[in-house]
């Protein structure tokens, strides 16, 4: 059974801090690792990672995948209160044609 | 692009009634759609994978007779919660993949179901 584990489960920081969110996976027929941000409603897509060592970047957010260690991290620099959300990672199983989600990391950024 | 809508956004019903939730891909064709439910402060729980023109694939523990899924076209999938009970109250979210071989899911805004 595919498994995705995120840590920490929750995190409280102050504006301007840098945070690192962790995601480890055990997914058979693994093809990609996806990061999503969920605020009040449904998740919105952040990144899709398929190759090891290649950083993907979008503004203050960046992510990287290590396929040898079965691990990914999501970095957020200079955090803002608007970054407060649940961050979900998911591993895509290409044979099953679906993703397995982790339990998420709840990030709270205080002013 | 890649917008997914859900209707209704929230619904309150009496125990024993059936509720239909629609999921539409507005600007792309989705051969595959997924239905999730999410309890407060918990992650997404995949209920079923819906493929256009074929029967849905349900996850272990999800009652197919209770959660009826129909994917009649490339832009529409429906989830019907039959004979709803209070324990079915949850946040139901659909997602769609815009093409074969693609991994990124685009999520609808979700439907909050409350069964009295």
Interface residues (C-beta under 8 A of the other chain):
Chain A: X31 X32 X34 X36 X41 X42 X43 X44 X45 X48 X88 X92 X97 X98 X99 X100 X101 X102 X103 X104 X106
Chain B: X32 X34 X41 X42 X43 X44 X46 X49 X93 X95 X103 X104 X105 X106 X107 X108 X109 X110
